């Protein structure tokens, strides 16, 4: 038998071995079918996702400040000399002051905490009048990461809008050559994450057009992420052993990408996986039969930088709601990785995971 005939025979055999790896042997041996492969471009379908911003998000918060760990406060018993003291809320939520010992402050307003402190001091003072002042906010914060001059964690001392947050971080990166931010920050895919959800803010309208209808007020633990327009990665999510951002160089196929994630998880549903391409406002999706590709029944496919690969654990429903879920997982994954990097971590967190919260 000729070498050419042996080569033609080897491809489907290797494909079957790849499927066998998925079903029975350790995923670290997932077969990427290295070598010459026939590949094709994907066909995508436009996905209609409604992104409507709630007008309530544009109203500044009016509720009183809630104390939390790290906040610095001043306490004084009115008209009692020598009782003025500056202290802070401990990590366990307690405040230790004078003869009162430890009094819980976390989760209370200044007035509510003053009332609790008054009760504790009545053993030693007759009708004490307690004054509590907030000196420095440390427990309320927001994150701003990505293509800004000073990414990091910022205290939320007062009602703060999205544009004010960008300004406080030094503004968007500008190019030394053109003086613009367009090639440095991908505004079409910039996001605000709140409680694990992506708020429907249009950064293009906000930054380029000055559309104040997109200038929301931030809340505690909000995360703003402005990705690079020059990103060259593919995000691998879902039922895969090592979810991660896979580097894209000259080209990347679906099978090679999944191989870098150590192969599908044991309970992965391979008949229909989803590949998402495009922006948050105008996404496109392609449904691919990974099992058929691994068995040689269908052709491997080419990916592009910025693609999101999502392997489900079971058959999914409507494509619109599925793509929204994929974007949500992708946003949390990217935010977790960026947050860990800002916090000084030397390891890439497993994704998807909740956005990390670092003590002040």
Secondary structure, DSSP 8 states (H G I E B T S, - for coil): --HHHHHHHHHHHHHHHHHHHHHTS-GGG-----S---EE----EE--------GGGGS---S-----TT-EEEEEETT-TT--EEEE--TTSEEEEGGGEEEE-TT--HHHHHHHHHHHHTTTSSS--EEEEEEE--S-EEEEEESBTT-EEEE--S--BHHHHHHHTT-B---TTT--STTTB-GGG-EEEETTEEE---HIIIIIS--GGG--B--TT-EEEE-BTT--EEEEEESBTT-EEEE-SS--BHHHHHHHTTSB-TT---SSEEEEEE-SSSEEEEEE-HHHHHTTSS-EEB--TT-EEEE-SS----HHHHHHHHHHHHHHHHHHHHHHHHTT-SS---SS--------
